[in-house]
Amino acid sequence: MTSTGHPHTPAWFDISSPDAPRARRFYQEMFGWPVNVLDETYALVGADGDRPAGGIGQAGPGSPYTGIVVYFQVDDVDTALARAEELGGSRTLEPQTLPGMGRMAVFTDPDGNPVGLLSP
């Protein structure tokens, strides 16, 4: 557990696809997820009336990753990202602030798997 009392468990997922509308349809039909399209590039998914569990976005030529990334809750994104680099990971998406969600970043582990970080 971290000092704030939350375990480092999955807190969010993000699916980045070269065809976001197709991905939204697929996952909505596969799992029955409600989809709240924010714009042509991103949609929130999750239970109706609850906080969304993740999102589906449009990947383009400059996208830092495609596929599914699981985000883990940490106390501080910058500290956790530096620790990932010390352990052999590589930055994929620089830390940034998301309105209403806190801070996020993405790194790849030594095997090349993308991993997300979220902090308040």
C-alpha positions as CSV (number, residue, x, y, z in Angstrom):
1,M,0.0,0.0,0.0
2,T,1.1,3.5,-0.6
3,S,1.0,6.3,2.0
4,T,-2.5,7.4,0.9
5,G,-3.8,3.9,1.6
6,H,-4.6,2.8,-1.9
7,P,-3.0,-0.3,-3.4
8,H,-1.3,0.0,-6.8
9,T,-4.3,-1.6,-8.6
10,P,-5.7,-0.9,-12.0
11,A,-7.5,2.5,-11.9
12,W,-8.3,3.1,-15.6
13,F,-7.8,1.6,-19.0
14,D,-7.4,3.2,-22.4
15,I,-7.8,1.6,-25.8
16,S,-6.1,3.4,-28.6
17,S,-7.2,2.4,-32.1
18,P,-6.5,3.5,-35.7
19,D,-10.3,3.2,-36.1
20,A,-11.8,4.5,-32.9
21,P,-15.5,4.3,-34.1
22,R,-15.0,0.6,-35.0
23,A,-13.3,-0.1,-31.6
24,R,-16.2,1.7,-29.8
25,R,-18.8,-0.4,-31.6
26,F,-16.8,-3.7,-31.0
27,Y,-16.4,-3.2,-27.3
28,Q,-19.9,-1.8,-26.8
29,E,-21.3,-4.9,-28.5
30,M,-18.8,-7.3,-26.9
31,F,-19.3,-6.2,-23.3
32,G,-22.4,-4.0,-23.4
33,W,-20.5,-1.0,-22.2
34,P,-22.2,2.4,-22.3
35,V,-20.2,4.7,-24.5
36,N,-20.2,8.5,-24.0
37,V,-18.6,10.0,-27.2
38,L,-16.8,13.2,-26.2
39,D,-15.7,14.1,-29.7
40,E,-14.5,12.3,-32.9
41,T,-11.3,11.3,-31.2
42,Y,-12.3,10.0,-27.7
43,A,-15.1,8.3,-25.8
44,L,-15.6,7.4,-22.2
45,V,-16.8,3.9,-21.4
46,G,-18.3,2.4,-18.2
47,A,-21.4,1.9,-16.2
48,D,-24.2,4.4,-16.8
49,G,-24.4,6.9,-14.0
50,D,-21.0,5.8,-12.5
51,R,-17.6,7.2,-13.0
52,P,-16.2,5.9,-16.3
53,A,-13.9,2.9,-16.1
54,G,-11.8,3.8,-19.2
55,G,-11.8,5.3,-22.7
56,I,-11.4,4.5,-26.3
57,G,-9.4,7.0,-28.4
58,Q,-8.2,7.5,-32.0
59,A,-4.6,6.6,-32.6
60,G,-2.8,8.6,-35.3
61,P,0.7,8.7,-36.7
62,G,1.9,10.7,-33.6
63,S,0.2,8.5,-31.0
64,P,2.5,7.3,-28.2
65,Y,0.9,3.8,-28.3
66,T,-1.8,1.7,-29.8
67,G,-3.7,-1.1,-28.1
68,I,-4.8,-1.4,-24.5
69,V,-3.0,0.4,-21.6
70,V,-3.9,-0.2,-18.0
71,Y,-3.3,2.7,-15.7
72,F,-2.3,2.1,-12.1
73,Q,-3.0,4.5,-9.2
74,V,0.2,6.0,-7.6
75,D,0.8,8.8,-5.1
76,D,2.9,10.8,-7.6
77,V,3.2,10.2,-11.3
78,D,6.6,11.9,-11.7
79,T,8.1,9.9,-8.8
80,A,6.7,6.6,-10.1
81,L,7.8,7.4,-13.7
82,A,11.4,8.1,-12.5
83,R,11.3,4.8,-10.6
84,A,10.1,2.9,-13.7
85,E,13.1,4.4,-15.6
86,E,15.5,3.4,-12.9
87,L,14.2,-0.2,-13.2
88,G,14.6,-0.3,-17.0
89,G,11.4,1.2,-18.3
90,S,11.2,4.0,-20.9
91,R,8.9,7.0,-21.1
92,T,6.3,6.8,-23.7
93,L,4.0,9.7,-22.7
94,E,5.3,12.6,-20.6
95,P,3.4,13.4,-17.4
96,Q,0.4,15.7,-18.0
97,T,-2.5,17.0,-16.1
98,L,-6.1,15.9,-17.0
99,P,-8.9,18.2,-15.8
100,G,-10.9,16.3,-13.1
101,M,-8.7,13.3,-13.2
102,G,-5.3,14.3,-11.9
103,R,-1.9,13.5,-13.5
104,M,-1.1,10.8,-15.9
105,A,1.9,9.3,-17.8
106,V,2.8,6.2,-19.8
107,F,6.0,4.1,-19.9
108,T,7.0,0.8,-21.4
109,D,8.4,-1.9,-19.2
110,P,11.6,-3.8,-20.1
111,D,9.5,-6.1,-22.4
112,G,7.9,-3.2,-24.3
113,N,4.5,-3.4,-22.6
114,P,2.9,0.0,-22.2
115,V,1.9,0.8,-18.6
116,G,0.0,3.9,-17.4
117,L,0.3,5.9,-14.2
118,L,-2.4,8.0,-12.5
119,S,-2.2,10.2,-9.5
120,P,-4.5,12.7,-7.8
